[in-house]
Every structure is written in structure tokens, then in C-alpha cells.
Amino acid sequence: MIRLRSLCLLTIAACKSGAPPAEPVEPPRLDAVEACAKPALTASELPVPMRPPSAFPWAEVGFRDAQGWHPATHLCDLPSRVVMLATAGKGGTAWSIPRPTGAAKPVSIQPSSKGCTPDSVTCSWIAGGETIDTLKGPQWVPTSGWVHGVEDMCRALPDDTIAVCSTATKLAYVEVGCGDLQLGIHDESLPRRYDLDVEIPNARLYGSGEGAGDRWTYRFKGAKPASASLVFDLAAHTGVLEVDGQREDCIAFGLFRR
């Protein structure tokens, strides 16, 4: 998970070297506190799209509204809204998508924003009177950060999250488990719960994924809910979350590629 420990270690590394923390050569593995009876999936075994040369490590990040698909560089899931960023240099565009329904509100990112600098482990953006910090670091899908104000922290997802889907009422994320994939679900109608600085999902299920080309499917079993699936169509730029037979379209989603 994104923990204060991780941020502190990154900060210490940056201070000692005088340079930004280097991107890890290998993606991070499960925390040691999660004891595995069987080996975790390796990067080559992950059920995600292949990464062509000189490509971003994510296959897709963005959101869909009445105007179509909007690619982004960062996804921030908050209880009352989803914030999307498409950054370019120190500028770009930010969207705020209200929950459960509402039109996306685009706001220009101010050129006076700090952006990403070598001496900081975060990037900082000013948009619509808000300051939004995004975390540099080992996450596979760019999701963690802070919107300074009442809502504050974006839902902190595990570093090894390979897929994420924000619907009108839920956030679902797929992370690498102990030989299986794990699905965490945050329900917006329920209060947020924490174990120290880690937000605890309202439900956790276990399963697997498969796909080829543009279509990727992940299926899970649990106790309550009993079943769930996530289906992404990269050609159509759509994602669908189904929980115990109840289907919800992804307002925004991201998918990693190896």
C-alpha cells in the first residue's frame, strides 16, 4: 500500500543524493506483512496488455462522459467526486466529476504550478483554486495523491495495483496477490476506515484475469459480495464493474501494461 513509510523513504533518498528518486527497475512486490503461501505473480505473468517500446507503463488512464473519452495522466478517487488530471509541462487540464451523477467540469491547470521538480518527491498542480499533489514513485497505475482541503487524500491504492475503476458509487482496484489477483472495493455510501495511514477496502475478493488485444476481463469470488468482475475494452475506451449481478459503468479507469 502507499504508506507514510514509503513516502519517507523516498524523501530520505532524494535528500541524500540531491536528485529525484530513481524509478525502480522492477515493480514493487507485496509488502512483507502479507505472508504468501505461494509465490506472487511475476511481472511477465500479469494478465495485462504488453508494453510496446517507448510507451507509458499504463495501457490507459482516463474518463468517459457525454462528450466521449478523455485520456489523462492521473486518477484521484474521492468520496464525493473523481478528479482527473491531464498534465503537460506545468500546465494541462483538470476535471472534477461529481458523484453519483454530474457533468465533468474542466479547469485549466495554472502555468504557475510547481509541476514536477527534481528536488521533490511529489508534483504540485494548481487548478480551480485547489492545489493537487500527485505522488512520484513506484505505483504501476498513477492514482495516489492529495487534493488539499476538506477531502484531502485520494484513495490510497497499493503500489502493485494493475487496474482501477471508479463508478458512480464505488472504487474497485485489482492488485497482485499471493498467486491470485485481489479485488478491493470501496463503497462511497460507507465511511472510510483506516489502519494507520492505509485505507481499508469495504470488501476484498480473490480471482484471476485474462485477455488479449483490447479486451481484458478479471473475475473474483468472495463472501460478501459473492462475486465480482471487471471488464475493460481499450478499443471502445470503456470499463464495466459488476458486483453480484449489478452492473456499473466505470466513470474513469486505468489499466497497467507490462
C-alpha positions, 0 to 999 in steps of 0.5 A: 500500500502507499504508506507514510513509510514509503513516502519517507523513504523516498524523501530520505533518498532524494535528500541524500543524493540531491536528485529525484528518486530513481524509478525502480527497475522492477515493480514493487512486490507485496509488502512483507506483512502479507505472508504468501503461501505461494509465490506472487505473480511475476511481472511477465505473468500479469494478465495485462496488455504488453508494453510496446517500446517507448510507451507509458507503463499504463495501457490507459488512464482516463474518463468517459462522459457525454462528450466521449473519452478523455485520456489523462495522466492521473486518477484521484478517487474521492468520496464525493467526486473523481478528479482527473488530471491531464498534465503537460509541462506545468500546465494541462487540464483538470476535471472534477466529476461529481458523484453519483451523477454530474457533468465533468467540469474542466479547469485549466491547470495554472502555468504557475504550478510547481509541476514536477521538480527534481528536488521533490518527491511529489508534483504540485498542480494548481487548478480551480483554486485547489492545489493537487499533489500527485505522488512520484514513485513506484505505483504501476497505475498513477492514482495516489495523491492529495487534493488539499482541503476538506477531502484531502487524500485520494484513495490510497491504492497499493503500489502493485495495483494493475487496474482501477475503476471508479463508478458512480458509487464505488472504487474497485482496484485489482492488485497482485496477490499471493498467486491470485489477483485481489479485488478491493472495493470501496463503497462511497455510501460507507465511511472510510476506515483506516489502519494507520495511514492505509485505507481499508477496502469495504470488501476484498475478493480473490480471482484471476484475469485474462485477455488479449488485444483490447479486451481484458476481463478479471473475475473474483469470488468472495463472501460478501459480495459473492462475486465480482468482475471487471471488464475493460475494452481499450478499443471502445475506451470503456470499463464495466464493474459488476458486483453480484449481478449489478452492473456499473459503468466505470466513470474513469479507469486505468489499466497497467501494461507490462 
